[in-house]
Amino acid sequence: MWNAKVASGGSGQRAGLLRGDAIVEVDGQNVEDRSLEEVGALVKAGLTPLKLVVRERTEGDHLGRNRPPV
């Protein structure tokens, strides 16, 4: 799931999440083929702190290279 926006001043921005990053995992669950609603529900129900695995979107790639967990 591609991240369309990052809330200014939000926890995602503070953790380094960038617009265009692909959210690949939420708390160990692969979400690459999940809908926005499903990923949102996992994030809201997630652990604190929430562990996300993201990939940076690169031009021409469906998914870019791995980034460290956020």
mmCIF file as Biopython writes it, N, C-alpha, C and O atoms, coordinates in Angstrom:
data_model
#
loop_
_atom_site.group_PDB
_atom_site.id
_atom_site.type_symbol
_atom_site.label_atom_id
_atom_site.label_alt_id
_atom_site.label_comp_id
_atom_site.label_asym_id
_atom_site.label_entity_id
_atom_site.label_seq_id
_atom_site.pdbx_PDB_ins_code
_atom_site.Cartn_x
_atom_site.Cartn_y
_atom_site.Cartn_z
_atom_site.occupancy
_atom_site.B_iso_or_equiv
_atom_site.auth_seq_id
_atom_site.auth_asym_id
_atom_site.pdbx_PDB_model_num
ATOM 1   N N  . MET A ? 1  ? 0.842  -1.167  0.000   1.0 0.0 1  A 1 
ATOM 2   C CA . MET A ? 1  ? 0.000  0.000   0.000   1.0 0.0 1  A 1 
ATOM 3   C C  . MET A ? 1  ? 0.889  1.232   0.000   1.0 0.0 1  A 1 
ATOM 4   O O  . MET A ? 1  ? 1.740  1.380   0.877   1.0 0.0 1  A 1 
ATOM 5   N N  . TRP A ? 2  ? 0.705  2.114   -0.966  1.0 0.0 2  A 1 
ATOM 6   C CA . TRP A ? 2  ? 1.495  3.343   -1.038  1.0 0.0 2  A 1 
ATOM 7   C C  . TRP A ? 2  ? 0.934  4.374   -0.077  1.0 0.0 2  A 1 
ATOM 8   O O  . TRP A ? 2  ? -0.280 4.545   0.033   1.0 0.0 2  A 1 
ATOM 9   N N  . ASN A ? 3  ? 1.823  5.053   0.610   1.0 0.0 3  A 1 
ATOM 10  C CA . ASN A ? 3  ? 1.444  6.090   1.550   1.0 0.0 3  A 1 
ATOM 11  C C  . ASN A ? 3  ? 1.237  7.383   0.775   1.0 0.0 3  A 1 
ATOM 12  O O  . ASN A ? 3  ? 2.194  7.943   0.241   1.0 0.0 3  A 1 
ATOM 13  N N  . ALA A ? 4  ? -0.008 7.868   0.708   1.0 0.0 4  A 1 
ATOM 14  C CA . ALA A ? 4  ? -0.333 9.053   -0.081  1.0 0.0 4  A 1 
ATOM 15  C C  . ALA A ? 4  ? 0.027  10.346  0.633   1.0 0.0 4  A 1 
ATOM 16  O O  . ALA A ? 4  ? 0.348  11.345  -0.012  1.0 0.0 4  A 1 
ATOM 17  N N  . LYS A ? 5  ? -0.026 10.335  1.963   1.0 0.0 5  A 1 
ATOM 18  C CA . LYS A ? 5  ? 0.326  11.545  2.699   1.0 0.0 5  A 1 
ATOM 19  C C  . LYS A ? 5  ? 0.788  11.179  4.104   1.0 0.0 5  A 1 
ATOM 20  O O  . LYS A ? 5  ? 0.502  10.094  4.611   1.0 0.0 5  A 1 
ATOM 21  N N  . VAL A ? 6  ? 1.504  12.106  4.714   1.0 0.0 6  A 1 
ATOM 22  C CA . VAL A ? 6  ? 1.977  11.942  6.083   1.0 0.0 6  A 1 
ATOM 23  C C  . VAL A ? 6  ? 1.484  13.152  6.860   1.0 0.0 6  A 1 
ATOM 24  O O  . VAL A ? 6  ? 1.720  14.289  6.449   1.0 0.0 6  A 1 
ATOM 25  N N  . ALA A ? 7  ? 0.807  12.924  7.969   1.0 0.0 7  A 1 
ATOM 26  C CA . ALA A ? 7  ? 0.267  14.023  8.770   1.0 0.0 7  A 1 
ATOM 27  C C  . ALA A ? 7  ? 1.404  14.869  9.335   1.0 0.0 7  A 1 
ATOM 28  O O  . ALA A ? 7  ? 2.320  14.354  9.976   1.0 0.0 7  A 1 
ATOM 29  N N  . SER A ? 8  ? 1.329  16.147  9.093   1.0 0.0 8  A 1 
ATOM 30  C CA . SER A ? 8  ? 2.333  17.082  9.604   1.0 0.0 8  A 1 
ATOM 31  C C  . SER A ? 8  ? 2.366  17.032  11.125  1.0 0.0 8  A 1 
ATOM 32  O O  . SER A ? 8  ? 1.348  17.238  11.786  1.0 0.0 8  A 1 
ATOM 33  N N  . GLY A ? 9  ? 3.539  16.759  11.669  1.0 0.0 9  A 1 
ATOM 34  C CA . GLY A ? 9  ? 3.705  16.681  13.110  1.0 0.0 9  A 1 
ATOM 35  C C  . GLY A ? 9  ? 3.248  15.375  13.727  1.0 0.0 9  A 1 
ATOM 36  O O  . GLY A ? 9  ? 3.349  15.195  14.941  1.0 0.0 9  A 1 
ATOM 37  N N  . GLY A ? 10 ? 2.749  14.463  12.912  1.0 0.0 10 A 1 
ATOM 38  C CA . GLY A ? 10 ? 2.260  13.182  13.416  1.0 0.0 10 A 1 
ATOM 39  C C  . GLY A ? 10 ? 3.384  12.203  13.713  1.0 0.0 10 A 1 
ATOM 40  O O  . GLY A ? 10 ? 4.550  12.468  13.425  1.0 0.0 10 A 1 
ATOM 41  N N  . SER A ? 11 ? 3.018  11.079  14.288  1.0 0.0 11 A 1 
ATOM 42  C CA . SER A ? 11 ? 4.022  10.089  14.671  1.0 0.0 11 A 1 
ATOM 43  C C  . SER A ? 11 ? 4.730  9.499   13.448  1.0 0.0 11 A 1 
ATOM 44  O O  . SER A ? 11 ? 5.915  9.174   13.521  1.0 0.0 11 A 1 
ATOM 45  N N  . GLY A ? 12 ? 4.017  9.358   12.326  1.0 0.0 12 A 1 
ATOM 46  C CA . GLY A ? 12 ? 4.649  8.861   11.109  1.0 0.0 12 A 1 
ATOM 47  C C  . GLY A ? 12 ? 5.747  9.794   10.625  1.0 0.0 12 A 1 
ATOM 48  O O  . GLY A ? 12 ? 6.830  9.348   10.245  1.0 0.0 12 A 1 
ATOM 49  N N  . GLN A ? 13 ? 5.463  11.092  10.640  1.0 0.0 13 A 1 
ATOM 50  C CA . GLN A ? 13 ? 6.468  12.072  10.226  1.0 0.0 13 A 1 
ATOM 51  C C  . GLN A ? 13 ? 7.651  12.060  11.186  1.0 0.0 13 A 1 
ATOM 52  O O  . GLN A ? 13 ? 8.802  12.118  10.753  1.0 0.0 13 A 1 
ATOM 53  N N  . ARG A ? 14 ? 7.379  11.985  12.470  1.0 0.0 14 A 1 
ATOM 54  C CA . ARG A ? 14 ? 8.468  11.961  13.464  1.0 0.0 14 A 1 
ATOM 55  C C  . ARG A ? 14 ? 9.339  10.722  13.307  1.0 0.0 14 A 1 
ATOM 56  O O  . ARG A ? 14 ? 10.530 10.753  13.615  1.0 0.0 14 A 1 
ATOM 57  N N  . ALA A ? 15 ? 8.743  9.628   12.827  1.0 0.0 15 A 1 
ATOM 58  C CA . ALA A ? 15 ? 9.494  8.377   12.646  1.0 0.0 15 A 1 
ATOM 59  C C  . ALA A ? 15 ? 10.213 8.317   11.299  1.0 0.0 15 A 1 
ATOM 60  O O  . ALA A ? 15 ? 10.991 7.396   11.049  1.0 0.0 15 A 1 
ATOM 61  N N  . GLY A ? 16 ? 9.954  9.297   10.433  1.0 0.0 16 A 1 
ATOM 62  C CA . GLY A ? 16 ? 10.653 9.327   9.153   1.0 0.0 16 A 1 
ATOM 63  C C  . GLY A ? 16 ? 9.860  8.788   7.977   1.0 0.0 16 A 1 
ATOM 64  O O  . GLY A ? 16 ? 10.412 8.622   6.889   1.0 0.0 16 A 1 
ATOM 65  N N  . LEU A ? 17 ? 8.565  8.509   8.172   1.0 0.0 17 A 1 
ATOM 66  C CA . LEU A ? 17 ? 7.735  8.035   7.079   1.0 0.0 17 A 1 
ATOM 67  C C  . LEU A ? 17 ? 7.564  9.161   6.067   1.0 0.0 17 A 1 
ATOM 68  O O  . LEU A ? 17 ? 7.313  10.306  6.442   1.0 0.0 17 A 1 
ATOM 69  N N  . LEU A ? 18 ? 7.700  8.834   4.788   1.0 0.0 18 A 1 
ATOM 70  C CA . LEU A ? 18 ? 7.628  9.829   3.732   1.0 0.0 18 A 1 
ATOM 71  C C  . LEU A ? 18 ? 6.471  9.545   2.783   1.0 0.0 18 A 1 
ATOM 72  O O  . LEU A ? 18 ? 6.072  8.395   2.599   1.0 0.0 18 A 1 
ATOM 73  N N  . ARG A ? 19 ? 5.936  10.603  2.184   1.0 0.0 19 A 1 
ATOM 74  C CA . ARG A ? 19 ? 4.907  10.442  1.174   1.0 0.0 19 A 1 
ATOM 75  C C  . ARG A ? 19 ? 5.479  9.589   0.043   1.0 0.0 19 A 1 
ATOM 76  O O  . ARG A ? 19 ? 6.590  9.836   -0.426  1.0 0.0 19 A 1 
ATOM 77  N N  . GLY A ? 20 ? 4.724  8.596   -0.388  1.0 0.0 20 A 1 
ATOM 78  C CA . GLY A ? 20 ? 5.182  7.710   -1.453  1.0 0.0 20 A 1 
ATOM 79  C C  . GLY A ? 20 ? 5.816  6.428   -0.955  1.0 0.0 20 A 1 
ATOM 80  O O  . GLY A ? 20 ? 6.009  5.500   -1.740  1.0 0.0 20 A 1 
ATOM 81  N N  . ASP A ? 21 ? 6.150  6.345   0.342   1.0 0.0 21 A 1 
ATOM 82  C CA . ASP A ? 21 ? 6.670  5.096   0.893   1.0 0.0 21 A 1 
ATOM 83  C C  . ASP A ? 21 ? 5.592  4.018   0.806   1.0 0.0 21 A 1 
ATOM 84  O O  . ASP A ? 21 ? 4.403  4.315   0.910   1.0 0.0 21 A 1 
ATOM 85  N N  . ALA A ? 22 ? 6.001  2.791   0.618   1.0 0.0 22 A 1 
ATOM 86  C CA . ALA A ? 22 ? 5.076  1.668   0.601   1.0 0.0 22 A 1 
ATOM 87  C C  . ALA A ? 22 ? 5.095  1.006   1.973   1.0 0.0 22 A 1 
ATOM 88  O O  . ALA A ? 22 ? 6.149  0.601   2.462   1.0 0.0 22 A 1 
ATOM 89  N N  . ILE A ? 23 ? 3.925  0.901   2.584   1.0 0.0 23 A 1 
ATOM 90  C CA . ILE A ? 23 ? 3.816  0.174   3.853   1.0 0.0 23 A 1 
ATOM 91  C C  . ILE A ? 23 ? 3.710  -1.302  3.492   1.0 0.0 23 A 1 
ATOM 92  O O  . ILE A ? 23 ? 2.774  -1.718  2.810   1.0 0.0 23 A 1 
ATOM 93  N N  . VAL A ? 24 ? 4.678  -2.091  3.954   1.0 0.0 24 A 1 
ATOM 94  C CA . VAL A ? 24 ? 4.779  -3.506  3.597   1.0 0.0 24 A 1 
ATOM 95  C C  . VAL A ? 24 ? 4.283  -4.402  4.725   1.0 0.0 24 A 1 
ATOM 96  O O  . VAL A ? 24 ? 3.629  -5.414  4.477   1.0 0.0 24 A 1 
ATOM 97  N N  . GLU A ? 25 ? 4.596  -4.027  5.972   1.0 0.0 25 A 1 
ATOM 98  C CA . GLU A ? 25 ? 4.171  -4.814  7.137   1.0 0.0 25 A 1 
ATOM 99  C C  . GLU A ? 25 ? 3.692  -3.894  8.239   1.0 0.0 25 A 1 
ATOM 100 O O  . GLU A ? 25 ? 4.210  -2.792  8.420   1.0 0.0 25 A 1 
ATOM 101 N N  . VAL A ? 26 ? 2.696  -4.364  8.975   1.0 0.0 26 A 1 
ATOM 102 C CA . VAL A ? 26 ? 2.208  -3.701  10.184  1.0 0.0 26 A 1 
ATOM 103 C C  . VAL A ? 26 ? 2.278  -4.729  11.299  1.0 0.0 26 A 1 
ATOM 104 O O  . VAL A ? 26 ? 1.583  -5.744  11.257  1.0 0.0 26 A 1 
ATOM 105 N N  . ASP A ? 27 ? 3.108  -4.471  12.288  1.0 0.0 27 A 1 
ATOM 106 C CA . ASP A ? 27 ? 3.294  -5.397  13.416  1.0 0.0 27 A 1 
ATOM 107 C C  . ASP A ? 27 ? 3.486  -6.842  12.957  1.0 0.0 27 A 1 
ATOM 108 O O  . ASP A ? 27 ? 2.876  -7.763  13.500  1.0 0.0 27 A 1 
ATOM 109 N N  . GLY A ? 28 ? 4.352  -7.029  11.938  1.0 0.0 28 A 1 
ATOM 110 C CA . GLY A ? 28 ? 4.703  -8.369  11.489  1.0 0.0 28 A 1 
ATOM 111 C C  . GLY A ? 28 ? 3.753  -8.982  10.479  1.0 0.0 28 A 1 
ATOM 112 O O  . GLY A ? 28 ? 4.013  -10.085 9.998   1.0 0.0 28 A 1 
ATOM 113 N N  . GLN A ? 29 ? 2.660  -8.309  10.139  1.0 0.0 29 A 1 
ATOM 114 C CA . GLN A ? 29 ? 1.704  -8.831  9.167   1.0 0.0 29 A 1 
ATOM 115 C C  . GLN A ? 29 ? 1.929  -8.170  7.810   1.0 0.0 29 A 1 
ATOM 116 O O  . GLN A ? 29 ? 1.901  -6.945  7.699   1.0 0.0 29 A 1 
ATOM 117 N N  . ASN A ? 30 ? 2.151  -8.984  6.780   1.0 0.0 30 A 1 
ATOM 118 C CA . ASN A ? 30 ? 2.340  -8.449  5.441   1.0 0.0 30 A 1 
ATOM 119 C C  . ASN A ? 30 ? 1.039  -7.817  4.960   1.0 0.0 30 A 1 
ATOM 120 O O  . ASN A ? 30 ? -0.022 -8.437  5.037   1.0 0.0 30 A 1 
ATOM 121 N N  . VAL A ? 31 ? 1.121  -6.574  4.460   1.0 0.0 31 A 1 
ATOM 122 C CA . VAL A ? 31 ? -0.065 -5.843  4.026   1.0 0.0 31 A 1 
ATOM 123 C C  . VAL A ? 31 ? 0.036  -5.387  2.570   1.0 0.0 31 A 1 
ATOM 124 O O  . VAL A ? 31 ? -0.735 -4.531  2.134   1.0 0.0 31 A 1 
ATOM 125 N N  . GLU A ? 32 ? 0.977  -5.951  1.822   1.0 0.0 32 A 1 
ATOM 126 C CA . GLU A ? 32 ? 1.186  -5.511  0.438   1.0 0.0 32 A 1 
ATOM 127 C C  . GLU A ? 32 ? -0.064 -5.654  -0.426  1.0 0.0 32 A 1 
ATOM 128 O O  . GLU A ? 32 ? -0.273 -4.847  -1.333  1.0 0.0 32 A 1 
ATOM 129 N N  . ASP A ? 33 ? -0.891 -6.648  -0.171  1.0 0.0 33 A 1 
ATOM 130 C CA . ASP A ? 33 ? -2.092 -6.876  -0.973  1.0 0.0 33 A 1 
ATOM 131 C C  . ASP A ? 33 ? -3.375 -6.501  -0.250  1.0 0.0 33 A 1 
ATOM 132 O O  . ASP A ? 33 ? -4.463 -6.893  -0.671  1.0 0.0 33 A 1 
ATOM 133 N N  . ARG A ? 34 ? -3.256 -5.741  0.839   1.0 0.0 34 A 1 
ATOM 134 C CA . ARG A ? 34 ? -4.438 -5.345  1.614   1.0 0.0 34 A 1 
ATOM 135 C C  . ARG A ? 34 ? -4.973 -3.995  1.159   1.0 0.0 34 A 1 
ATOM 136 O O  . ARG A ? 34 ? -4.244 -3.188  0.583   1.0 0.0 34 A 1 
ATOM 137 N N  . SER A ? 35 ? -6.238 -3.762  1.420   1.0 0.0 35 A 1 
ATOM 138 C CA . SER A ? 35 ? -6.857 -2.490  1.063   1.0 0.0 35 A 1 
ATOM 139 C C  . SER A ? 35 ? -6.464 -1.412  2.081   1.0 0.0 35 A 1 
ATOM 140 O O  . SER A ? 35 ? -5.961 -1.708  3.164   1.0 0.0 35 A 1 
ATOM 141 N N  . LEU A ? 36 ? -6.706 -0.171  1.703   1.0 0.0 36 A 1 
ATOM 142 C CA . LEU A ? 36 ? -6.453 0.957   2.596   1.0 0.0 36 A 1 
ATOM 143 C C  . LEU A ? 36 ? -7.215 0.799   3.911   1.0 0.0 36 A 1 
ATOM 144 O O  . LEU A ? 36 ? -6.678 1.072   4.984   1.0 0.0 36 A 1 
ATOM 145 N N  . GLU A ? 37 ? -8.460 0.359   3.821   1.0 0.0 37 A 1 
ATOM 146 C CA . GLU A ? 37 ? -9.287 0.176   5.017   1.0 0.0 37 A 1 
ATOM 147 C C  . GLU A ? 37 ? -8.708 -0.896  5.936   1.0 0.0 37 A 1 
ATOM 148 O O  . GLU A ? 37 ? -8.690 -0.727  7.155   1.0 0.0 37 A 1 
ATOM 149 N N  . GLU A ? 38 ? -8.234 -2.004  5.351   1.0 0.0 38 A 1 
ATOM 150 C CA . GLU A ? 38 ? -7.658 -3.085  6.156   1.0 0.0 38 A 1 
ATOM 151 C C  . GLU A ? 38 ? -6.372 -2.629  6.842   1.0 0.0 38 A 1 
ATOM 152 O O  . GLU A ? 38 ? -6.156 -2.918  8.019   1.0 0.0 38 A 1 
ATOM 153 N N  . VAL A ? 39 ? -5.522 -1.918  6.104   1.0 0.0 39 A 1 
ATOM 154 C CA . VAL A ? 39 ? -4.265 -1.439  6.689   1.0 0.0 39 A 1 
ATOM 155 C C  . VAL A ? 39 ? -4.564 -0.420  7.783   1.0 0.0 39 A 1 
ATOM 156 O O  . VAL A ? 39 ? -3.942 -0.449  8.845   1.0 0.0 39 A 1 
ATOM 157 N N  . GLY A ? 40 ? -5.510 0.478   7.530   1.0 0.0 40 A 1 
ATOM 158 C CA . GLY A ? 40 ? -5.896 1.465   8.543   1.0 0.0 40 A 1 
ATOM 159 C C  . GLY A ? 40 ? -6.393 0.811   9.819   1.0 0.0 40 A 1 
ATOM 160 O O  . GLY A ? 40 ? -6.064 1.265   10.915  1.0 0.0 40 A 1 
ATOM 161 N N  . ALA A ? 41 ? -7.179 -0.248  9.694   1.0 0.0 41 A 1 
ATOM 162 C CA . ALA A ? 41 ? -7.683 -0.959  10.870  1.0 0.0 41 A 1 
ATOM 163 C C  . ALA A ? 41 ? -6.546 -1.612  11.642  1.0 0.0 41 A 1 
ATOM 164 O O  . ALA A ? 41 ? -6.543 -1.595  12.873  1.0 0.0 41 A 1 
ATOM 165 N N  . LEU A ? 42 ? -5.569 -2.193  10.924  1.0 0.0 42 A 1 
ATOM 166 C CA . LEU A ? 42 ? -4.422 -2.802  11.598  1.0 0.0 42 A 1 
ATOM 167 C C  . LEU A ? 42 ? -3.601 -1.750  12.344  1.0 0.0 42 A 1 
ATOM 168 O O  . LEU A ? 42 ? -3.143 -1.987  13.461  1.0 0.0 42 A 1 
ATOM 169 N N  . VAL A ? 43 ? -3.419 -0.591  11.717  1.0 0.0 43 A 1 
ATOM 170 C CA . VAL A ? 43 ? -2.653 0.480   12.355  1.0 0.0 43 A 1 
ATOM 171 C C  . VAL A ? 43 ? -3.365 0.953   13.617  1.0 0.0 43 A 1 
ATOM 172 O O  . VAL A ? 43 ? -2.733 1.128   14.659  1.0 0.0 43 A 1 
ATOM 173 N N  . LYS A ? 44 ? -4.667 1.161   13.529  1.0 0.0 44 A 1 
ATOM 174 C CA . LYS A ? 44 ? -5.437 1.642   14.695  1.0 0.0 44 A 1 
ATOM 175 C C  . LYS A ? 44 ? -5.464 0.627   15.820  1.0 0.0 44 A 1 
ATOM 176 O O  . LYS A ? 44 ? -5.476 1.002   16.992  1.0 0.0 44 A 1 
ATOM 177 N N  . ALA A ? 45 ? -5.473 -0.659  15.480  1.0 0.0 45 A 1 
ATOM 178 C CA . ALA A ? 45 ? -5.529 -1.714  16.492  1.0 0.0 45 A 1 
ATOM 179 C C  . ALA A ? 45 ? -4.145 -2.188  16.901  1.0 0.0 45 A 1 
ATOM 180 O O  . ALA A ? 45 ? -4.022 -3.089  17.731  1.0 0.0 45 A 1 
ATOM 181 N N  . GLY A ? 46 ? -3.098 -1.595  16.330  1.0 0.0 46 A 1 
ATOM 182 C CA . GLY A ? 46 ? -1.735 -2.076  16.514  1.0 0.0 46 A 1 
ATOM 183 C C  . GLY A ? 46 ? -1.166 -1.863  17.891  1.0 0.0 46 A 1 
ATOM 184 O O  . GLY A ? 46 ? -1.748 -1.205  18.754  1.0 0.0 46 A 1 
ATOM 185 N N  . LEU A ? 47 ? -0.006 -2.447  18.054  1.0 0.0 47 A 1 
ATOM 186 C CA . LEU A ? 47 ? 0.736  -2.342  19.302  1.0 0.0 47 A 1 
ATOM 187 C C  . LEU A ? 47 ? 1.274  -0.926  19.477  1.0 0.0 47 A 1 
ATOM 188 O O  . LEU A ? 47 ? 1.359  -0.158  18.518  1.0 0.0 47 A 1 
ATOM 189 N N  . THR A ? 48 ? 1.628  -0.599  20.684  1.0 0.0 48 A 1 
ATOM 190 C CA . THR A ? 48 ? 2.289  0.677   20.952  1.0 0.0 48 A 1 
ATOM 191 C C  . THR A ? 48 ? 3.627  0.357   21.581  1.0 0.0 48 A 1 
ATOM 192 O O  . THR A ? 48 ? 3.650  -0.213  22.672  1.0 0.0 48 A 1 
ATOM 193 N N  . PRO A ? 49 ? 4.741  0.690   20.957  1.0 0.0 49 A 1 
ATOM 194 C CA . PRO A ? 49 ? 4.837  1.384   19.675  1.0 0.0 49 A 1 
ATOM 195 C C  . PRO A ? 49 ? 4.518  0.449   18.519  1.0 0.0 49 A 1 
ATOM 196 O O  . PRO A ? 49 ? 4.726  -0.762  18.599  1.0 0.0 49 A 1 
ATOM 197 N N  . LEU A ? 50 ? 4.017  1.027   17.463  1.0 0.0 50 A 1 
ATOM 198 C CA . LEU A ? 50 ? 3.655  0.312   16.248  1.0 0.0 50 A 1 
ATOM 199 C C  . LEU A ? 50 ? 4.915  0.055   15.426  1.0 0.0 50 A 1 
ATOM 200 O O  . LEU A ? 50 ? 5.752  0.945   15.276  1.0 0.0 50 A 1 
ATOM 201 N N  . LYS A ? 51 ? 5.051  -1.152  14.896  1.0 0.0 51 A 1 
ATOM 202 C CA . LYS A ? 51 ? 6.207  -1.474  14.056  1.0 0.0 51 A 1 
ATOM 203 C C  . LYS A ? 51 ? 5.739  -1.577  12.604  1.0 0.0 51 A 1 
ATOM 204 O O  . LYS A ? 51 ? 4.928  -2.436  12.255  1.0 0.0 51 A 1 
ATOM 205 N N  . LEU A ? 52 ? 6.265  -0.686  11.771  1.0 0.0 52 A 1 
ATOM 206 C CA . LEU A ? 52 ? 5.971  -0.714  10.347  1.0 0.0 52 A 1 
ATOM 207 C C  . LEU A ? 52 ? 7.242  -1.054  9.582   1.0 0.0 52 A 1 
ATOM 208 O O  . LEU A ? 52 ? 8.335  -0.627  9.953   1.0 0.0 52 A 1 
ATOM 209 N N  . VAL A ? 53 ? 7.091  -1.818  8.524   1.0 0.0 53 A 1 
ATOM 210 C CA . VAL A ? 53 ? 8.177  -2.017  7.580   1.0 0.0 53 A 1 
ATOM 211 C C  . VAL A ? 53 ? 7.736  -1.297  6.318   1.0 0.0 53 A 1 
ATOM 212 O O  . VAL A ? 53 ? 6.654  -1.551  5.788   1.0 0.0 53 A 1 
ATOM 213 N N  . VAL A ? 54 ? 8.588  -0.396  5.843   1.0 0.0 54 A 1 
ATOM 214 C CA . VAL A ? 54 ? 8.253  0.381   4.646   1.0 0.0 54 A 1 
ATOM 215 C C  . VAL A ? 54 ? 9.343  0.233   3.607   1.0 0.0 54 A 1 
ATOM 216 O O  . VAL A ? 54 ? 10.494 -0.068  3.923   1.0 0.0 54 A 1 
ATOM 217 N N  . ARG A ? 55 ? 8.961  0.449   2.369   1.0 0.0 55 A 1 
ATOM 218 C CA . ARG A ? 55 ? 9.912  0.483   1.264   1.0 0.0 55 A 1 
ATOM 219 C C  . ARG A ? 55 ? 9.756  1.824   0.584   1.0 0.0 55 A 1 
ATOM 220 O O  . ARG A ? 55 ? 8.650  2.319   0.368   1.0 0.0 55 A 1 
ATOM 221 N N  . GLU A ? 56 ? 10.879 2.386   0.259   1.0 0.0 56 A 1 
ATOM 222 C CA . GLU A ? 56 ? 10.903 3.658   -0.440  1.0 0.0 56 A 1 
ATOM 223 C C  . GLU A ? 56 ? 10.500 3.433   -1.892  1.0 0.0 56 A 1 
ATOM 224 O O  . GLU A ? 56 ? 11.030 2.540   -2.553  1.0 0.0 56 A 1 
ATOM 225 N N  . ARG A ? 57 ? 9.581  4.227   -2.384  1.0 0.0 57 A 1 
ATOM 226 C CA . ARG A ? 57 ? 9.158  4.091   -3.780  1.0 0.0 57 A 1 
ATOM 227 C C  . ARG A ? 57 ? 10.229 4.670   -4.682  1.0 0.0 57 A 1 
ATOM 228 O O  . ARG A ? 57 ? 10.680 5.799   -4.486  1.0 0.0 57 A 1 
ATOM 229 N N  . THR A ? 58 ? 10.634 3.888   -5.671  1.0 0.0 58 A 1 
ATOM 230 C CA . THR A ? 58 ? 11.628 4.352   -6.622  1.0 0.0 58 A 1 
ATOM 231 C C  . THR A ? 58 ? 11.005 4.383   -8.007  1.0 0.0 58 A 1 
ATOM 232 O O  . THR A ? 58 ? 10.146 3.561   -8.326  1.0 0.0 58 A 1 
ATOM 233 N N  . GLU A ? 59 ? 11.428 5.311   -8.814  1.0 0.0 59 A 1 
ATOM 234 C CA . GLU A ? 59 ? 10.875 5.462   -10.145 1.0 0.0 59 A 1 
ATOM 235 C C  . GLU A ? 59 ? 11.046 4.177   -10.940 1.0 0.0 59 A 1 
ATOM 236 O O  . GLU A ? 59 ? 12.149 3.637   -11.030 1.0 0.0 59 A 1 
ATOM 237 N N  . GLY A ? 60 ? 9.955  3.691   -11.514 1.0 0.0 60 A 1 
ATOM 238 C CA . GLY A ? 60 ? 10.007 2.491   -12.338 1.0 0.0 60 A 1 
ATOM 239 C C  . GLY A ? 60 ? 9.843  1.198   -11.575 1.0 0.0 60 A 1 
ATOM 240 O O  . GLY A ? 60 ? 9.699  0.140   -12.187 1.0 0.0 60 A 1 
ATOM 241 N N  . ASP A ? 61 ? 9.860  1.251   -10.256 1.0 0.0 61 A 1 
ATOM 242 C CA . ASP A ? 61 ? 9.703  0.047   -9.441  1.0 0.0 61 A 1 
ATOM 243 C C  . ASP A ? 61 ? 8.333  0.037   -8.801  1.0 0.0 61 A 1 
ATOM 244 O O  . ASP A ? 61 ? 7.821  1.075   -8.381  1.0 0.0 61 A 1 
ATOM 245 N N  . HIS A ? 62 ? 7.733  -1.172  -8.728  1.0 0.0 62 A 1 
ATOM 246 C CA . HIS A ? 62 ? 6.484  -1.305  -7.970  1.0 0.0 62 A 1 
ATOM 247 C C  . HIS A ? 62 ? 6.781  -1.068  -6.495  1.0 0.0 62 A 1 
ATOM 248 O O  . HIS A ? 62 ? 6.102  -0.285  -5.831  1.0 0.0 62 A 1 
ATOM 249 N N  . LEU A ? 63 ? 7.800  -1.751  -5.994  1.0 0.0 63 A 1 
ATOM 250 C CA . LEU A ? 63 ? 8.280  -1.525  -4.633  1.0 0.0 63 A 1 
ATOM 251 C C  . LEU A ? 63 ? 9.774  -1.287  -4.707  1.0 0.0 63 A 1 
ATOM 252 O O  . LEU A ? 63 ? 10.488 -1.977  -5.434  1.0 0.0 63 A 1 
ATOM 253 N N  . GLY A ? 64 ? 10.234 -0.323  -3.964  1.0 0.0 64 A 1 
ATOM 254 C CA . GLY A ? 64 ? 11.652 0.005   -3.976  1.0 0.0 64 A 1 
ATOM 255 C C  . GLY A ? 64 ? 12.428 -0.817  -2.971  1.0 0.0 64 A 1 
ATOM 256 O O  . GLY A ? 64 ? 12.020 -1.917  -2.598  1.0 0.0 64 A 1 
ATOM 257 N N  . ARG A ? 65 ? 13.540 -0.278  -2.542  1.0 0.0 65 A 1 
ATOM 258 C CA . ARG A ? 65 ? 14.412 -1.007  -1.627  1.0 0.0 65 A 1 
ATOM 259 C C  . ARG A ? 65 ? 13.843 -0.959  -0.202  1.0 0.0 65 A 1 
ATOM 260 O O  . ARG A ? 65 ? 13.078 -0.061  0.148   1.0 0.0 65 A 1 
ATOM 261 N N  . ASN A ? 66 ? 14.231 -1.932  0.595   1.0 0.0 66 A 1 
ATOM 262 C CA . ASN A ? 66 ? 13.792 -1.972  1.997   1.0 0.0 66 A 1 
ATOM 263 C C  . ASN A ? 66 ? 14.336 -0.798  2.771   1.0 0.0 66 A 1 
ATOM 264 O O  . ASN A ? 66 ? 15.474 -0.379  2.559   1.0 0.0 66 A 1 
ATOM 265 N N  . ARG A ? 67 ? 13.538 -0.271  3.658   1.0 0.0 67 A 1 
ATOM 266 C CA . ARG A ? 67 ? 13.991 0.747   4.601   1.0 0.0 67 A 1 
ATOM 267 C C  . ARG A ? 67 ? 13.955 0.105   5.984   1.0 0.0 67 A 1 
ATOM 268 O O  . ARG A ? 67 ? 13.235 -0.872  6.191   1.0 0.0 67 A 1 
ATOM 269 N N  . PRO A ? 68 ? 14.713 0.634   6.922   1.0 0.0 68 A 1 
ATOM 270 C CA . PRO A ? 68 ? 14.664 0.078   8.271   1.0 0.0 68 A 1 
ATOM 271 C C  . PRO A ? 68 ? 13.246 0.178   8.843   1.0 0.0 68 A 1 
ATOM 272 O O  . PRO A ? 68 ? 12.497 1.077   8.462   1.0 0.0 68 A 1 
ATOM 273 N N  . PRO A ? 69 ? 12.866 -0.727  9.748   1.0 0.0 69 A 1 
ATOM 274 C CA . PRO A ? 69 ? 11.543 -0.637  10.374  1.0 0.0 69 A 1 
ATOM 275 C C  . PRO A ? 69 ? 11.358 0.722   11.038  1.0 0.0 69 A 1 
ATOM 276 O O  . PRO A ? 69 ? 12.293 1.294   11.599  1.0 0.0 69 A 1 
ATOM 277 N N  . VAL A ? 70 ? 10.127 1.223   10.959  1.0 0.0 70 A 1 
ATOM 278 C CA . VAL A ? 70 ? 9.779  2.509   11.584  1.0 0.0 70 A 1 
ATOM 279 C C  . VAL A ? 70 ? 9.087  2.223   12.885  1.0 0.0 70 A 1 
ATOM 280 O O  . VAL A ? 70 ? 8.698  3.151   13.595  1.0 0.0 70 A 1 
#
